[in-house]
Amino acid sequence: MTDQRTLGSETAIERDVVVVGAGPAGLMAARTLVAAGRTVAVLEARDRVGGRTWSQTVDGAFLELGGQWISPDQTELLALLDELGLQTYQRHREGGSVYLAPDGTRHTYTGSMFPAGVSTIAEMERLIGVLDGLVEQIGVTEPWAHPLARELDTVSFHSWLRQQSADEAACNNIGIFVAGGMLTKPAHAFSALQAVLMAASAGSFSNLVDEDFILDRRVVGGMQSVSEAMAAALGEDVVFLDTPVRTIRWGGPEDTYAEHVPGTPVTVWSDRITVKARDVVVAVPPNLYSRISFEPALPRLQHQMHQHQSLGLVIKVHAVYETPFWRAQGLSGTGFGAHELAQEVYDNTNHGDPRGTLVGFVSDEKADAVLALPAGERQQLILESLSHYLGAEALEPVVYYESDFGSEEWTRGAYAASYDLGGLHRYGAHQSTPVGPIRWACSDLAAEGYQHVDGALRQGRLAAAGILRAGSLAGAAR
């Protein structure tokens, strides 16, 4: 085999490490490595940095199309914001929230619990307690290693909830926090263990169902500005955009995973440049690993594992109004309805903006249904759903936009990858295991901060630390 390829530059550039992907994970890996004196090339397929964080001005309105919120436990992200000099502000939450009951009736309430009836509320509180107990038992770092792992991973969250309770409304209301709200898959499509991990990544299920905790703050200027600031500090000679990676090759024909020697040359071919290095960090979600050819091929375990991980589907709806009219009605803009098209609605008004912005979410099977409709019909149905929470004024936004990461070539879903039934306990222990000189880093693999920017940053730092540690050991051995 020769190194002659039709892709990339005729002359390879040389770096210590190649990072594939310029989202928060890849940029944090590069930032950590550069700070330690390593040379790095970050190759990004898109024409921008930020991955699943993305801000755009649409018809004069600033919109955060991707991930945006920060919770108080996300210490990695909060520390980086301080380091970068970026400011945050609280999500608006003053006023009453709205709950739409299964029969369509509308209720306003304050506090964290839906006004779902005395017995249903009691069941919801009991189920939250059961899930909090499981989080405490199982933990966040190795849920697959717990004695209950197989039992919980081979039953869907939908079925598990109904094993625990005969109150259908309570099961639906608890289910939306993980299904539509986080994993963006139907509750029958993922396991109870995956739900416990989702809760554990936030510290507890109680935290996960508390929107004032999990959706606490936003970044002034948008979450993408975190990646933009990291990329600017690294410089254009480090971060290369419009550069999809096609092939990663390391070692010779005799090289095996078990016997890989740190420092063995790695060649990365992309559409624009060829890079020779010693280590690689693949910092894209698992559903995109197959877009890269690996030479030698990845081990069988990796091939199988990646086929059991997939992203969910959600439409993030942005509706901008001349004023935040709901505030004058004494409403916070927060709404929940397990049977609604938009199961969640929040006030998403930007810092210092006199206009009002609502954000709503249409997830999984509901998203399937409306995405099959013409755009105008879909918009009408979604705005009608928003109006069920906040009244007829919600029908007339001055700006309307739908974020659909599922249609994007370099994302293909939202918010993050999760396992199908039985996959987490079967493969979770191996999801971050290096393959030869390749390490993996993305929010999809995180413990704390799973599927959030905080988790992506943690994973990027861990991957960089592994490279630095391996380099130190190799140097000591020499």
Protein Blocks (a to p, Z undefined) as FASTA:
>chain_A
ZZbdfedjfbdcddfbdcehjafklmmmmmmmmmnopacddddfblcehijaccddeehi
acdfbdfbdcfklmmlmmmmmmnopacddddfedcdddddfkopacddedjbdcebjklm
mmmmmmmmmmmmmmmmnommlmmlpmklmmmmmccfklmmmmmpcclklmmmmmmmmmmm
mnopafklpcfklmmmmmmmnopaklmmmmklmmmbccehijklmmmmmmmmnopklmcg
hiacfbdcedjfklcfklocghiacddddfkbccddfbdcddbdfklmmmpccdddddfk
lmmmmmmgccddddddddddfbdfklmnopahiacdfkbmblbdcdfbdehiabdcdddd
dehjlmmmmmmpcfklmmmmmmmmmmmmnojklmmcfbdcdddfklpmklopafbdcdde
hklmmmmmmmmgcehjbccddfklpcehihiaklmmmmmmmmmmmmmmmmmmmmmmZZ
